[in-house]
Amino acid sequence: MSIPHQCTFLPSGEWRPPLSFSVDVTKAPTIDIRPSTWKKPQTSTSIHPSAVVDEGAQIGAGTQGLALDSRLQRRRLGERCSLGQNVYISNRVTMGNNVRVQNNVSIYDNVTLEDDVFCGPSMVFTNVLNPRAHISRKHEYRSTLIRRGASIGANATVVCGTTIGRYAFIAAGAVVSRDVPDHALMVGVPARRTGWVCQCGVKLPHPPHARHSATVHCPDRHTGYIISSDACRPVDPASEAPAGSSAAAGSQPPDPA
């Protein structure tokens, strides 16, 4: 039996939508407190009216938050991406699925973001090493690759021509000027590796110094990783296989950051 509850008017003059109550006489009474206007999450694309999307741009299903002052040129975005306010994406940019770009980020030509990449607020990409206002160097653009699952913190800078490895973590304000290995935690100016992080973004314990390599486990999810002096890799490579692959069948991806 379903009993609709009338709208409730608050002292401020605002009104609260009706709640839907349901009672099953064969079980203990339960109450569904979702407003009657509640809907399942949408998979359609959401574009703010102020966003500029150039002709020819392709936006994957479920991409949300093309928000105020965003600019998307003739480029393809993957599925389920999220873009904040004042985001600019240039022509020669490749963006995978489930990429999150926070406010005030410009992604210039020759930048590739693989699946599940996170770009924090006001982080910076470049594409020329030695820019001059009076010299055109568009033919000298250098490519930057951000591998799957990597996170780049707020106000960090990624100098062009570098590759950031899978599930690496770039701390806020760091300046990356050289390639970053998988799972590396990079801090400072210039960025230096201070440790390793697991797939879910938690810092891994330091291995015993006396060993050339050791196996450590994520404190949160207990996933095993083999750490050496200059590398970190999962004990079970299938735990980081792309979603939908046979190796990832039956595994649950981590919650997004």
QUIZI-V742183 format. One record per pair of residues at least 24 apart in sequence whose ideal C-beta (glycine too) atoms are under 6 Angstrom apart, sorted by sequence separation. I is the first residue (numbers start at 1). GAP is how many residues later the second one is. D is the distance in whole Angstrom. If there is no record, write none. Layout:
I_GAP_D / I_GAP_D
This chain:
198_25_6 / 169_28_5 / 117_29_5 / 123_29_5 / 110_31_5 / 196_31_6 / 109_32_5 / 116_32_6 / 120_32_6 / 122_32_6 / 167_32_5 / 110_33_4 / 111_33_5 / 112_33_5 / 113_33_5 / 114_33_5 / 115_33_5 / 116_33_5 / 117_33_6 / 118_33_4 / 119_33_5 / 120_33_5 / 121_33_5 / 122_33_5 / 123_33_5 / 124_33_4 / 125_33_5 / 126_33_6 / 127_33_5 / 114_34_4 / 120_34_4 / 126_34_5 / 196_36_4 / 199_41_6 / 183_49_4 / 181_50_6 / 200_54_4 / 199_55_6 / 201_56_6 / 151_106_6 / 118_139_5
